[in-house]
Every structure is written in C-alpha cells, then in structure tokens.
Amino acid sequence: MAAGLAWMLCWGAAAAQDASAGVRLDGREVLRVAGDSPTQAANRARRVESRLALLTNGGDASATARIVEGDGGDLMIVVSDQPVVTVTSSDAAEEASSQAALARRWAGAVDDALIAAREARRSPGGRYWAEARGSAEAALERLGASTVSIVPRAIAALLVVILFWMVASLLRLMLRRGLPLLVKDPTRQSLVRQMTFFGLVALGLVVAADVLGFSPASVVAGLGLTGLVLGFALKDILSNFVSGLLILALRPFHIGDQIAIDDAVEGTVERIELRATQIRTYDGRVTLVPNAEVFTSRITNNTADPVRRGNVRFRLGYEVDIRALTLLLPGGIAGLEGVLEAPAPRLRVRTLDAADIEFDLAFWTDSRRSDFQDTSSLVRRQVVELCREAGIGLPNSDIRLIQDGPAPGARP
C-alpha cells in the first residue's frame, strides 16, 4: 500500500512538471512549445498564436516560413520578416530531436497552417466562421488537456492531505496515551494535542497546494489578499477558534473544574475544544458553549480553591440565649463529616426582625458540588437536632402575632 501511494504521488508530481503547451490556429494544433513551467509554456504558446493570427489576417500571402539564426545561437522561424517562434534547446529536448530538424519541421507546419487558414477566410463570412470554430475547438482541446493534467495532480494532492491527516490522527492518539506521563495538567494536554493535530493538517494543505502547482509564497499572498473577506464571512468561526486558543493558553479554568457561566450554564468542564467548551450540567446533560461566549462572559469557578464556605441561615425567637447558642452550634457541627476544623465554624446574628432573629452559621468544606451539598444538608440536620436537645423553640408557622385593640385604620 505504501509503495502504491508513493508511486501515485510521484506520478502526480511528474504530471505537475509537464511544461509544454500547444500552439493552435483555427482550433488545429500547429506545434508544441516548451517552458520552465506549465504557466511559462502556456504564455509562450499564446504569444505565438497571436503572431500567427496577425499573419493570417494580413501580411504577404505568398511569403513562406524561413529559418534564421538568432543572437543566442537558437534557430528562429520567420514569415514576412516577422519572427514567429524560436526553436530552443528545451523544445528540441521535449521533441527528442535536434534543433535543426525541429526547426525544419516547425517551418513546414507553419506554412501548412497559414495556407489552410487563408483558404478558409476567402469565402464570405469565412473569417468569422473560421475564428469561431477555431476558438471553440481550442477551448475544448485545452479543457481536455487541462483535465488530463489536473486530475493526476488533484489525486496526488488528495493523497497528501489524507496521508498528513492519518499521521496527525496517529500522533494525537500517541499523545493521548503518552502525554499524561510528562504533563499532568489535562488542559495543557488538550492544548498540545489539538495544536499538533491541526498544525500537521495545515502543513498537509500547504504541501497539497504545492503539488497542485501553487507555490507556498503564492498561497500565503492569496490568503493575505482574501483575509479581510474571509474575516467577515467566517467571523464567528474565527472568533471561537481564537477564543479557544486563549482559553487553553491563559487557563481561566481547567478540565474537571465546576464553573458557572453568566448564571446560565453551570456544571463540570469535560473538554475544551478549539470551537466550543463541553460542560456537563449537574442533572447529567451535556452543553456545548461557544468559546467566544465563554471568553467574554462572567465566569464563576467554584472549584478554583479546594475549600469553600457554606452558610446555613435560620430564625429563632427573642427568648433564645444568644451567648449559649454561639457556643452550642459551632462546636456541635465542628465534628461532622465534611466540615473542616480550620477555619472554624462561626455563628453570626444577621438581622433583627419584629418577631424573630435571623442567624447565619458559616462553615468550610470541600468545594466540589456533591460534597458541598451533602455537607450543607448534614449541617442543617445537626442544627435542628441541637436546638431540640437544648430545648430551644423552633419557628412554628401556626403561631400568629395577635395585637390587642382595634385593627389599624379601623374607626373607634
């Protein structure tokens, strides 16, 4: 399989180096010229075609092609003292012939083509039909030649992209297994894996463009010229991509942290991709939040610190002994599972209402939501049990305050 892939790549590269182009007159190929590149050969063929068209529509009809020696030693085909084409050593090598023999053959081909073209133009409307037919035939021929030339290069470019994608996927799998041995932070592991994968894929696209005949410098220049248009068209995608890179680089939160985004989404961070951040909410659902929204929103990281303060608020009547309660409750919950010894629990008076007093019992526990919720529930149960054991009356919703005298606003 590897040998076949290498052969197809070489075949595509060889097709990409085909640097010759046909010179046509009225749709018929007269000769083929060579060049250092396919583009140069095509430009050279177009110049020769323009000279032949001028000789066909004007000039001395009795003039024939002559072979003269140019300044550099190359042979030149001349008609009516007008240079038509120069026979170079590259042309001779392309045709596997000597320059002299190729020049004689090209001179005969030019004479035959000019005679046929002039004959076709002698009838009424002959020039119009000849040029129209020639243009159509030339377009079809060039389409076929382009197809034959482009298809192998396109196949080779596709194989290059597939090869780089396979290598990038394999490397990402290897990093997924081996990187945790070197880097302990899951967020950094994700950054290295994604940058490696997409970097190799981007490199494959550049190599594929080179196989198609586009130089890397031209590709970069083209991207620079179209960058503004792409920026407007792909604004949201690029914004999410850049935001993902910033999140992975700045690390405002890590994989496994429990965060809240603008009080709209709250849960555990499972993955940080270049497009979106995957969060599993506390009810088990998976939410994908675009990175641009995550980066520009207010984020509360509940697990940035390993411990978190919890508060239990409750109300008692004014008959309660506040001094005794301050000693009873903090000491009563200090030994509970999940409540940390330091900082120690504290009881504070929060508000003084008309009928009762509001207390705030603060304690510290693990910052993870499951532990925090379990410990908070255990503390509430302990507060109720301690108050009952101490004979402290708990609020009763059936008790109402009755005022002696007329109701407010009533007439005496």
N, C-alpha and C positions, 0 to 999 in steps of 0.2 A: 504493500500500500504506500509506504514511504517512497519507494522507487518510482511508482506511478505518479505520485504527487510531485516529486522533483522533476520528472520528465515533462509533466504538463506545465509546470512553472517555467522550465527552460523553453518549451515550445511557445508559451505566451510571451516570454521575453524576446525570443527570436523574432516573433511576429511584430513586436513593438519596434524592432530595429529595421524593419523593411523601409528603406529610404529611397524609393523610386516612385515616379508619377508619370502617367501617360499624357502625351500631347495630342489633342484631338482637334479635328477640323470638320465641321458639319457632322459631328457625332461619331466620326470614324477616327480610330487611333492611328496616328501617323508614326510616332516613335515614343520611346520612354527615356526620360532623363533621370539622372541620379542626383543625390544630395547628401549632405552630412546628417540630415534628419528628415523625417517624413514631411514636416512643415516646409523646410527649405526646398525639397524636391517639388512639392506642390506649387510653391510660389514661382519656382523656375519654370515649371510647365505652363503656368498661366501667362507668364511673360512671352514665352514662345508662341502660344496660341494667339496672343494679341498681335504679334508681328505677322503671323500667317493671315489673320483676318484682314489686316491693312493691305497686304499684298494681293489678297483675293478680290477685294473691292476696288482696288486701284493699282497703279503701277503698270509696268510693261508686261502685257500678256504673253509676249514671245520670249521673255527672259527666263533663263533656266538657272538651276542651282549650281553654284561653283564652290570649290573647296579652296580656302586660302589659309595661310598660316598666321596665327595670332602672335601678339607680342610675347606671350609667355611660352610659346612653343606648342600650344594647343591648336588643333585644327578648327576652322570656323566655316559654317555653311552660309553662303551669301547669295541673295537673289536681288537683282537690280541694284547692286552696290549697297544693299541693305542687309546687315547681319541678321540672321535668323536664329541660329543656335550654335553654341560652341561645344565641340566634342572633347570632353575632358578625360583624363585617365580613369576617373571614377566611373564614367559612362562605359568605357571600354572594359573595365573590370566587371561591371554589372552584366554586360552582354557577353563576357568571356571572349573578347575579340581584341584585335589591335585597333589603335585609334584611326589608322589609315583605312582599314577595311570598314570600320563602323562609320567613318565619315562618308565613304562612297555609298554605303547602304542608305544612310540618312539623306544624302543628296537626292538619290533616286526616289525615295519615299516622299520627300518634299515636292519634287517635280510632279509626281503622280497625283498627290493630294491637291496641288494648286490647279492642275488641269481639270480634275473632276469637279472641283468647287466652281471654277469659272464656267464650265459647261452647264452646271446646274442653274447658274444665275442668268443664262441667256434668255430663257423663256419668260413670258410675262408673269410677274409675281414670283419668279423662281428664286430671287434672293430672299424674299420673305419666308417662303416655304423651306428653303434650304437651311436658313438660320434657325427657324422654329424647330424643324426636325432635328437638326444638329444639337440644339440646346436640350431638347427632350431626351435624345439618345445619350448625350453626355451626362445628363443628370442621373439617368437610370444606371449607366455604367459606373459612375462614381459612387452611387448608392450601393451597388453590389460590391464594388471594391472596398468601400468603407466597411460594409458588413463583414466581409471576409477578413479585413484587418482588425476590426474592433472586437469581434466575437472572441477570438483566442485571448486577447488582452483582458477582456471583461471576465472570462473564465479564470484566467490566472489571478486577476485582482480579487475575485470572489474567493478563490482558494487561499490566497494570502490572508484575507480577513478571517476566514474560518480557522486557519492554522493559528493565527495570533489569538483568536478567541478561545480555542482549545487550550493553548498554552496558558493564557491568563486564568481560565477556569481551573486548570490543574494546579497552578501556583496558588490560587486563592484557597483551594482545598488543603494544600500542604500547609499554608499559613494558618488556616483554621485549626489544624491539629498541632502544629509545632510552635506557633507564636505564643500561646499561653505559657510555655516554658521559659520564655525570655521576657515577655511583657505581661504583668499581672493585671493591669487596668483594662477592662473589657472595652472601654471607649477608645483607647488608643489602638487596641487590636482591630476594632472595626475601621478606624481611620486608615491604618496601614493596609488592611485587606482591600478596601474599596479603592484607595489611591493606586495600589499596584494593579488591580484588575482594569480599571478604566484607563490608566496610563498605558498599559500594554495594548488595549483595544485601540486607543488613539494612535499609537505608533503603527499598528497594523493598517489603519486607514491611511496614514501618510505613505507607507510603503506601497499600498494598493494604488494610491493616486500616482505614484512614481511608475508603477507597472503600466498604468493606463496611458502614460506619456506626459503626465503633468509633473513638472519639477516641484520639489518641496517649497522653493522660494516663490514660485507662482501660486501655489496653494495658499501660502501664508499671505501673500499680497492680495489674493482674491478674498480671503477671509477678512482682511483689513478693510477692503472696499465695501464689502457687504455686511460688515459688523453692525453698522447702525441699523440697517433694515432688519437683520436677524434679532438685534436687541429689542426692537419694538414688537416684532412678531412673536418672539419667544420670551417675552419679559417675565411672565410668571414662572416658566420653567427655569430660566437662568437665575431668577431671584431665589427660588427654592434650592437650586444647586449651590449657589454661593452661600446662602444661609446655612445649608448643611455642612459645608466646609468650615464655616466659622464656629458652628456648634461643636463639631468634632475637634477643632483646634483649641478653642477657648474653654470648652468643657464646663458650661454653667451647671450641668448635671451629668450624671453617669448612668450607664446601663444598670438597672436594678434600683435606682432611686425612685422614690414616690413623690410625684410633683403634682401641682395644681396649676393649670394654665388659665389665667383670667377667670377663675372660679367657674369655668365652663366645662373643663375636662380635668379629671383627677384620677390618677392611677399610677401603676408601676411602669417605668420605661423598660421596654423589652428590646427594641432595636432602634438605632439611629442611622437611617439611610441618607443618601445624598438628596433625595426628594422629599421624604417625609419621616416623621418620628412616630414609631409604633408604641402605643400606650395601651396597657390592659387595665381597664377600669376595675373597681372593687367588686362589681357584680359579674365579672368574668368576660365582658365584651371587649373586643379589640378595636381601638380607634386609631386611624392614621391622620395625624395632624400635619399639614404642610409646614416645611421648615421655616418659610418666610413668616408664617403666622406665629410659630413658636418663638422665633428670634426676636420679633418685635412686640411680643406680649409680656405681660407681667407674670412672672413665674415664681411660685412658692415651692421651695424644695423642703419637704417635710423631713427628709432623712439626711440632709446635709450634715447635721450633727447627730451622733449616735444616741443622744438622750433628748427628751422633750418634756416640757412641763405640762401637766394636766391640771384642770380646775374642776372642782365639784361645788356647785352653789346650791344653797338650801336656806330655808327660812324657819325661824323659831320665834316664840313669843318673848315679850319683855321680861317675863318672870324667870328666864333662864339665867344661870350663873355664868357669865361670860368668862370670868377668870378660870373657873373649873373646867369649862368647855375647851378653853385654849390649851389646857394641859391634857385633856382626855383624848380629843380626836387626833391630833398629830402623832401622839405616842401610840394610839390604837391602830393606826394604819401603817406605822413605820415598819412593822414586821411582815406585812403582806407580801406575797409573791409578786414580783414585778416592780414594787416601789423601792426606789434607791434610797440608801441611807444618807447619802450626801449628793446634792443639797437636801437637808432635812425638810419634811413636810411642815407647812405653816398654815395657821388659821387666821384669817383677817375678817374684820367687820366691813362689809361692802356698803350697805345703805341702811338707813333708819327710816322705816315707813310708819304709817299711822298705827298699824295693827301688829307689826312684827319686825324682826331684824333679819337682814339678808347677810349670810356668812359666805366666805369664799375659802375653800380648803384647797391649797396648792400642793402638788407633789410632783416628783420627777420619775420618769420611766423610760423604757426603750422607745425610740422614735418611730419604729415601724408600726403601721396602722393596726395590724392584727393584735400585736402586743399592747399597743396604747389603748385600744377599745376594750380589750379583756381586763386590763388593769384598772381602767376607769370604772368599769362595771363592778369589779370587786371592791373598790374603794367606796362606792355608793352603798353597796350592801353592808359594808362594815360600819358606815356612819349610822345607818338605821338601827343596826343591832346594838351599837354602843349607846345610842340615845335611849333605846328601850331598856337596856340593862341599868342605866343610870337614873331611870325614872324621869327623863326629860320628855315633856309633852310635845309630840309632833303635830304639825298643822293638820287641822280637820276641816274639810270643806263643808261639813254640815253646820259648823258654828258660824253664826252671823252676829254682827255687832248691832244691838238694838239701842236706839237713842230714846231716852225718856223725854217726853214733851212733844209739842206739835211738830209735824213734818216741816222741813224747810219750805218756805213760800206759802204755807197754809195760813188762812185768816184765823185769828184768835176767836 
